[in-house]
Amino acid sequence: MPQLFDEICRLVAEGYYLIGDHAWERLLERGIMEWQIIAGMAEARLITERRLARPNPIVEMRLPLPNGDDCKVVWSLLRREGVAKLVTAHLRGDENLFEES
């Protein structure tokens, strides 16, 4: 079961998230606003979970943006802090980043 995926979605929905520096740079570079990512989370689909990733477990998911584009996002779970962290975001067409496992 995608427990990590569910936990990250819940944290984001409750406002317990932060956006890393790398993710901010990617969002700006791609013209994506924070609210667009958060709005798309309700319809996010799991690509893969990596519970054993270091330093924190991560989830890759695909979500729709309000303009109809698909976006792949990577979130990590910062358990000690009790928040989800957006690690990066890619638009469809950014290489082969949308292949689902």
WONORJO-V590975 format. One record per residue. N is the residue number from 1. RES is the residue in one small letter. OMEGA is omega in whole degrees, -180 to 180 (none if undefined). Layout:
<<N & RES & OMEGA> <N & RES & OMEGA>>
This chain:
<<1 & m & -179> <2 & p & -177> <3 & q & 180> <4 & l & 177> <5 & f & -180> <6 & d & -179> <7 & e & 179> <8 & i & 178> <9 & c & 179> <10 & r & 180> <11 & l & 180> <12 & v & -180> <13 & a & -180> <14 & e & 178> <15 & g & 179> <16 & y & 180> <17 & y & 172> <18 & l & -178> <19 & i & -179> <20 & g & -180> <21 & d & 180> <22 & h & 180> <23 & a & 178> <24 & w & 179> <25 & e & 180> <26 & r & 178> <27 & l & 179> <28 & l & -180> <29 & e & -176> <30 & r & 178> <31 & g & 180> <32 & i & 178> <33 & m & 179> <34 & e & -176> <35 & w & 180> <36 & q & 177> <37 & i & -177> <38 & i & 179> <39 & a & -179> <40 & g & -177> <41 & m & -180> <42 & a & -179> <43 & e & -178> <44 & a & 176> <45 & r & -179> <46 & l & 170> <47 & i & 178> <48 & t & 173> <49 & e & 174> <50 & r & -175> <51 & r & -178> <52 & l & 180> <53 & a & 179> <54 & r & 10> <55 & p & -179> <56 & n & 176> <57 & p & -179> <58 & i & 176> <59 & v & 172> <60 & e & 179> <61 & m & 179> <62 & r & 179> <63 & l & 179> <64 & p & 172> <65 & l & -179> <66 & p & -180> <67 & n & 178> <68 & g & 178> <69 & d & 172> <70 & d & -180> <71 & c & 172> <72 & k & 179> <73 & v & 175> <74 & v & 178> <75 & w & 171> <76 & s & 179> <77 & l & 176> <78 & l & -173> <79 & r & -177> <80 & r & -180> <81 & e & -180> <82 & g & -179> <83 & v & 171> <84 & a & 180> <85 & k & 175> <86 & l & -176> <87 & v & 180> <88 & t & 178> <89 & a & 179> <90 & h & 173> <91 & l & 175> <92 & r & -177> <93 & g & 174> <94 & d & -179> <95 & e & -179> <96 & n & -172> <97 & l & -174> <98 & f & 179> <99 & e & -179> <100 & e & -180> <101 & s & none>>
